[in-house]
């Protein structure tokens, strides 16, 4: 399968499964369709209010298995995996950036951009999420608020601050 076909399987799965999962209280965070060790894997990362556990992942898996079998749009044999997005969960939707405002995150652009007045072009920011407004992610880095347009953003995820966690435990 080509990269384009891989993307279309992931996007088609997202379009099909997101409303079904949402109806049962799950948030479909990310969909991956990739080849691993010669086998194809459809991996769904799901979350819900209050967090997600193994029983939730199993319930989400049962919820989507039948629908995927009925729709039958994935040609090669594949394994379905349903997982938590983890502590460094991806951020994709405007509501993700708003929900996790105040938390540490890493945002990467496709190429260098000027994201704040008086700042040099850059393509990566690690700091505190502030908001999502007017089609851009706002992240504070070293006292400056940077705006990264979503159409220029390659990837974003929460970044767990191990040092801060250690300081809290001491």
C-alpha positions, 0 to 999 in steps of 0.5 A: 500500500502506498502512503496515500492509501495508508492515509485514506484507510486511517481517515476512512476509519476515523470518519466511520468510527468517531461518531460511534465511539462518541455516542458511547462516551469515547473520544477518538484521539488518533488513528494509525494504519501501518505495516509492522513486521510484515503485518498491517495494524489498525491502531485506535487511541481512545480516551474518555472523561475521567481517563481510560483503562483496559476495560474501556479499551476492550469495550471500545474494541468490541464496539468497533469490530463489528462495524469494521467487519460490516463496512469491510473497506480494509483490503489486507488482513490486519490486527485491530488495537485499541489503546490509551493515548498515554501521558504524552497524548497527541493533540489534533482538534481545537477542543484538545488544545483548549481542554489541555490549556495550562499543560506542557506541550510540544508543537512542530510545524512543517517548516520554520515560521515566525510565530511571535513578533520579534522572534526568529523563525522556528519549527518547534516549540515546547512550552505551556499551551494557552489556547486555540483561537482563529485557527492557531495554537497558542503556546507560551515559551520563555514568556512569549506567546507563539501562534502556530497556524493549524494548517502549518502544524505537523504534529502536537502532543502533551509533554510529560514533565518528569522533573516537575513530577519528581519535585512534587513527590519530594 
